[in-house]
Amino acid sequence: MNTESVKHFFRKDFNGWWLVSLIGAAIILLPILFIFFSIFQEPNENWFQIREYLLKTYAANSIILVVLTGLFTAILGVSLAWLVAAYDFPLRRFFSWGLILPLAIPPYIAAYTYRTMLSYTGVVQVTLRNKFDYQINPEWLSISSLRGAVFIFTIFLFPYVYIICRAFLENQSSSFLENARLLGRKPFSIFVRIVLPLSRPAIVAGAVLVIYEVLSDYGVTSYFGIHTITTAIFQTWFGMYDADSAMRLAAWLMVIIVGLFFIEKLLRRGRRYNISSKSRPLVRKKLKGLQAAAVFSYCSAIFLLGFFIPVVQLLAWTRLTFAEVWNDTFFTLLNQTVFVGMISTVLILLFAVIIANVTRSHSNGAYVLSKLATAGYSIPGAIIAIGILALFIELDSLLAPFYAYMGWGKAPLILSLSLAMLVIGYTIRFMATGYNAVEIGFEKIGPKYTEASRMLGFGVTKTFFKVDLPLIKGALFSGFILTFVEIIKELPLALLLRPFNFDTLATKTYQYAKDEMIHEAAIPSLMIILISVLSVAVFQMIDKKVKK
């Protein structure tokens, strides 16, 4: 095929773009389908034992975590969003973005930080004993339980609900509130009877993200010794060396995730929450006296618990172990993290740009393609990891004759011990992050420039490079930062898919915490938080540009 035929191929009816898009969708779907079809395979003896004695406990703990965390994050997120959006009080501008910062601290880092702080030898109990001569019952402050896990998830995941609800309420019509006030309704009654019903789609959207994160978690539940379906997948794989049962557990967890997705869609079916474009935006009411003090105290308490206190504690621990941790080994760890993160992010944005450009056609096929490409974000990392592991082991088995011909042995593990597994895992898991950023960029520039270029005779590929790409550079940058940060924070995928003797900041932090080397875990934890704070800054920058 010569150069002219290649150009013609890429110009004609999106054929080349569609082909690459379908390849990307296939990469994402194959491991997921591989897991799903494991349900129909014949189970082994281990599975019958798991189902008989352990599965009920795993499922019950997972349900309790999901229900309680979803409820409390919804209450916390929507109440803070309402206060910031509807009222003016001291430091309101600071809290508007400061309450997003807990999202910069991964829950597994928060878990070991708070557990150590609140332990018998931690700073809280030591201070009470030495400074105030007060002996507290250690059980009161113990958080290594379901109760503690709910606390950690709530305090550090509520920003998902807060961000969506705040954006929704700030664009809400003020006429509803004014009419309610004229009718004599008190603030609490307005919040319960008007704000909550109107905010339902935003609350549900944020709570669903929280639920996905809880079901995906391995660090918190594993560190606290809580048995959930996700921890069971790890234990079955690493403890029992039973890939079939681990895949079956992952498949049933995926079925639960898909079920939650359809339930959420069913709850919103037929309901409309549109506000007229002519309506006036919400006008903030200035608070004074005790009301202002109460709201300020509430926001301050959440900010302190969700960001300030754990960061200060990590900084204090850093001083104790800086010389031991900050060395060549740590820089190797940092380089490995950045290297795999950069490769994965570039691959994600490459597929995201191609798929997003194809979906601009607004055809049914393009819509289905976009949904398939972003399906990985709602699938827990442990499920994706198990699917990739099983798929790559199968590929190694099929390629065994080729390996033998090349002189590499009869049945070596080439693909399933490579870095490619981790890169593909990240690509599947976080394709939605990159795709959404690129899609927003395309929506912002609209179709007029592209249509003008096509009318002048330019093909799809040339139009993209000459017209579209320069216009979406900002979206690509923000997508790169946000995707890179998500990859840096991811733990289950890295634990399961990393090659031998290959660590990232997330896995090293978890290993330190698991080995009770809490002080040593402070520096890699702070590095993750620092990179995550950058994502919050990018989010704020994008938010301001959108409002302008």
FENTAGI-V251508 format. One record per residue. N is the residue number from 0. RES is the residue in one letter. PHI is phi in radians with two decimals (none if undefined). Layout:
n: <N:N>
res: <RES:RES>
phi: <PHI:PHI>
This chain:
n: <0:1:2:3:4:5:6:7:8:9:10:11:12:13:14:15:16:17:18:19:20:21:22:23:24:25:26:27:28:29:30:31:32:33:34:35:36:37:38:39:40:41:42:43:44:45:46:47:48:49:50:51:52:53:54:55:56:57:58:59:60:61:62:63:64:65:66:67:68:69:70:71:72:73:74:75:76:77:78:79:80:81:82:83:84:85:86:87:88:89:90:91:92:93:94:95:96:97:98:99:100:101:102:103:104:105:106:107:108:109:110:111:112:113:114:115:116:117:118:119:120:121:122:123:124:125:126:127:128:129:130:131:132:133:134:135:136:137:138:139:140:141:142:143:144:145:146:147:148:149:150:151:152:153:154:155:156:157:158:159:160:161:162:163:164:165:166:167:168:169:170:171:172:173:174:175:176:177:178:179:180:181:182:183:184:185:186:187:188:189:190:191:192:193:194:195:196:197:198:199:200:201:202:203:204:205:206:207:208:209:210:211:212:213:214:215:216:217:218:219:220:221:222:223:224:225:226:227:228:229:230:231:232:233:234:235:236:237:238:239:240:241:242:243:244:245:246:247:248:249:250:251:252:253:254:255:256:257:258:259:260:261:262:263:264:265:266:267:268:269:270:271:272:273:274:275:276:277:278:279:280:281:282:283:284:285:286:287:288:289:290:291:292:293:294:295:296:297:298:299:300:301:302:303:304:305:306:307:308:309:310:311:312:313:314:315:316:317:318:319:320:321:322:323:324:325:326:327:328:329:330:331:332:333:334:335:336:337:338:339:340:341:342:343:344:345:346:347:348:349:350:351:352:353:354:355:356:357:358:359:360:361:362:363:364:365:366:367:368:369:370:371:372:373:374:375:376:377:378:379:380:381:382:383:384:385:386:387:388:389:390:391:392:393:394:395:396:397:398:399:400:401:402:403:404:405:406:407:408:409:410:411:412:413:414:415:416:417:418:419:420:421:422:423:424:425:426:427:428:429:430:431:432:433:434:435:436:437:438:439:440:441:442:443:444:445:446:447:448:449:450:451:452:453:454:455:456:457:458:459:460:461:462:463:464:465:466:467:468:469:470:471:472:473:474:475:476:477:478:479:480:481:482:483:484:485:486:487:488:489:490:491:492:493:494:495:496:497:498:499:500:501:502:503:504:505:506:507:508:509:510:511:512:513:514:515:516:517:518:519:520:521:522:523:524:525:526:527:528:529:530:531:532:533:534:535:536:537:538:539:540:541:542:543:544:545:546:547>
res: <M:N:T:E:S:V:K:H:F:F:R:K:D:F:N:G:W:W:L:V:S:L:I:G:A:A:I:I:L:L:P:I:L:F:I:F:F:S:I:F:Q:E:P:N:E:N:W:F:Q:I:R:E:Y:L:L:K:T:Y:A:A:N:S:I:I:L:V:V:L:T:G:L:F:T:A:I:L:G:V:S:L:A:W:L:V:A:A:Y:D:F:P:L:R:R:F:F:S:W:G:L:I:L:P:L:A:I:P:P:Y:I:A:A:Y:T:Y:R:T:M:L:S:Y:T:G:V:V:Q:V:T:L:R:N:K:F:D:Y:Q:I:N:P:E:W:L:S:I:S:S:L:R:G:A:V:F:I:F:T:I:F:L:F:P:Y:V:Y:I:I:C:R:A:F:L:E:N:Q:S:S:S:F:L:E:N:A:R:L:L:G:R:K:P:F:S:I:F:V:R:I:V:L:P:L:S:R:P:A:I:V:A:G:A:V:L:V:I:Y:E:V:L:S:D:Y:G:V:T:S:Y:F:G:I:H:T:I:T:T:A:I:F:Q:T:W:F:G:M:Y:D:A:D:S:A:M:R:L:A:A:W:L:M:V:I:I:V:G:L:F:F:I:E:K:L:L:R:R:G:R:R:Y:N:I:S:S:K:S:R:P:L:V:R:K:K:L:K:G:L:Q:A:A:A:V:F:S:Y:C:S:A:I:F:L:L:G:F:F:I:P:V:V:Q:L:L:A:W:T:R:L:T:F:A:E:V:W:N:D:T:F:F:T:L:L:N:Q:T:V:F:V:G:M:I:S:T:V:L:I:L:L:F:A:V:I:I:A:N:V:T:R:S:H:S:N:G:A:Y:V:L:S:K:L:A:T:A:G:Y:S:I:P:G:A:I:I:A:I:G:I:L:A:L:F:I:E:L:D:S:L:L:A:P:F:Y:A:Y:M:G:W:G:K:A:P:L:I:L:S:L:S:L:A:M:L:V:I:G:Y:T:I:R:F:M:A:T:G:Y:N:A:V:E:I:G:F:E:K:I:G:P:K:Y:T:E:A:S:R:M:L:G:F:G:V:T:K:T:F:F:K:V:D:L:P:L:I:K:G:A:L:F:S:G:F:I:L:T:F:V:E:I:I:K:E:L:P:L:A:L:L:L:R:P:F:N:F:D:T:L:A:T:K:T:Y:Q:Y:A:K:D:E:M:I:H:E:A:A:I:P:S:L:M:I:I:L:I:S:V:L:S:V:A:V:F:Q:M:I:D:K:K:V:K:K>
phi: <none:-1.42:-1.10:-1.14:-1.18:-1.12:-1.07:-1.10:-1.05:-1.42:-1.46:-1.41:0.90:1.13:-0.98:-1.12:-1.14:-1.09:-1.09:-1.12:-1.10:-1.17:-1.09:-1.07:-1.12:-1.14:-1.04:-1.27:-1.41:-0.96:-1.08:-1.18:-1.15:-1.04:-1.20:-1.03:-1.29:-1.18:-1.07:-1.55:-1.45:-1.23:-1.27:-1.73:-1.15:-1.03:-1.13:-1.12:-1.20:-1.06:-1.14:-1.33:-1.98:-2.10:-1.09:-1.09:-1.15:-1.02:-1.17:-1.09:-1.10:-1.11:-1.15:-1.07:-1.07:-1.13:-1.15:-1.19:-1.16:-1.03:-1.15:-1.23:-1.18:-1.13:-1.10:-1.15:-1.12:-1.27:-1.16:-1.18:-1.09:-1.16:-1.13:-1.23:-1.40:-1.82:-2.25:-1.97:-2.57:-0.96:1.12:-1.04:-1.08:-1.12:-1.20:-1.03:-1.85:-1.13:-1.35:-1.49:-1.06:-0.95:-1.20:-1.34:-1.79:-1.03:-0.97:-1.19:-1.22:-1.08:-1.10:-1.28:-1.17:-1.23:-1.08:-1.23:-1.07:-1.64:-1.27:-1.06:-1.71:-1.37:-1.10:-1.20:-1.23:-1.10:-1.11:-1.10:-1.28:-1.46:-1.60:-2.02:0.93:-2.15:-1.76:-1.77:-1.15:-0.99:-1.14:-1.13:-1.81:-1.27:-2.05:-1.40:-2.79:-1.02:-1.04:-1.16:-1.12:-1.09:-1.04:-1.09:-1.08:-1.13:-1.20:-1.87:-2.05:-1.02:-1.01:-1.02:-1.27:-1.04:-1.09:-1.20:-1.19:-1.11:-1.08:-1.18:-1.24:-1.15:-1.74:-1.36:-1.27:-1.44:-1.10:-1.08:-1.21:-1.09:-1.11:-1.13:-1.15:-1.12:-1.48:1.55:-1.29:-1.42:-0.95:-1.15:-1.15:-1.09:-1.11:-1.29:-1.55:-2.06:-1.15:-1.09:-1.06:-1.18:-1.53:-0.94:-1.09:-1.21:-1.11:-1.10:-1.07:-1.18:-1.14:-1.12:-1.06:-1.10:-1.07:-1.03:-1.14:-1.14:-1.17:-1.42:-1.17:-2.19:-1.09:-1.17:-1.15:-1.16:-1.17:-1.49:1.27:-1.71:-1.55:-2.15:-1.12:-1.15:-1.15:-1.12:-1.07:-1.12:-1.13:-1.19:-1.27:-1.52:-1.49:-1.75:0.91:-1.99:-1.18:-1.11:-1.21:-1.10:-1.13:-1.17:-1.07:-1.09:-1.12:-1.19:-1.13:-1.13:-1.07:-1.10:-1.07:-1.09:-1.07:-1.06:-1.06:-1.23:-1.11:-1.09:-1.16:-1.16:-1.12:-1.64:-1.13:1.36:-1.77:-2.11:-2.24:-1.23:-1.95:-1.03:-1.18:-1.50:-1.25:-1.43:-1.21:-1.12:-1.74:-1.28:-1.74:-1.33:-1.71:-2.38:1.08:-1.15:-1.10:-1.10:-1.14:-1.15:-1.15:-1.06:-1.14:-1.07:-1.11:-1.12:-1.07:-1.18:-1.11:-1.12:-1.19:-1.55:-2.53:-1.11:-1.09:-1.10:-1.19:-1.09:-1.12:-1.12:-1.11:-1.14:-1.19:-1.05:-1.07:-1.35:-2.20:-1.03:-1.13:-1.38:-1.67:-1.39:-2.53:-1.08:-1.09:-1.16:-1.17:-1.10:-1.03:-1.12:-1.11:-1.11:-1.11:-1.14:-1.07:-1.21:-1.17:-1.17:-1.04:-1.13:-1.14:-1.08:-1.11:-1.08:-1.18:-1.07:-1.16:-1.08:-1.11:-1.13:-1.17:-1.12:-1.19:-1.17:-1.26:-1.18:-1.25:1.05:-1.47:-1.10:-1.10:-1.15:-1.11:-1.09:-1.05:-1.12:-1.22:-1.16:-1.17:-1.77:-1.19:-1.14:-1.16:-1.52:-1.74:-0.95:-1.01:-1.10:-1.16:-1.05:-1.08:-1.10:-1.08:-1.18:-1.01:-1.10:-1.14:-1.25:-1.11:-1.12:-1.13:-1.07:-1.14:-1.19:-1.58:-0.96:-1.04:-1.15:-1.07:-1.12:-1.10:-1.41:1.43:-1.68:1.93:-1.31:-2.52:-1.35:-1.70:-1.60:-1.19:-1.39:-2.11:-1.77:-1.24:-1.03:-1.05:-1.16:-1.09:-1.16:-1.05:-1.08:-1.08:-1.15:-1.19:-2.06:-1.03:-1.09:-1.10:-1.21:-1.11:-1.07:-1.12:-1.17:-1.07:-1.08:-1.08:-1.14:-1.13:-1.19:-1.41:1.27:-1.62:-1.13:-1.19:-1.12:-1.11:-1.12:-1.13:-1.17:-1.17:-1.42:1.76:-1.38:-1.37:-1.08:-1.17:-1.15:-1.08:-1.11:-1.26:-1.52:-2.01:-1.21:-1.02:-1.06:-1.40:-1.88:-1.03:-1.10:-1.15:-1.13:-1.13:-1.11:-1.11:-1.11:-1.09:-1.14:-1.19:-1.03:-1.15:-1.06:-1.16:-1.04:-1.43:-1.13:-1.89:-1.00:-1.05:-1.15:-1.12:-1.49:-1.88:-1.18:-1.18:-1.06:1.11:-2.10:-1.99:-2.02:-1.02:-1.15:-1.19:-1.19:-1.05:-1.13:-1.11:-1.03:-1.13:-1.12:-1.54:1.04:-1.73:-1.12:-1.10:-1.18:-1.33:-1.14:-1.16:-1.06:-1.11:-1.13:-1.13:-1.10:-1.13:-1.06:-1.15:-1.20:-1.07:-1.03:-1.13:-1.13:-1.10:-1.12:-1.03:-1.12:-1.09:-1.13:-1.08:-1.17:-1.14:-1.11:-1.17:-1.24>
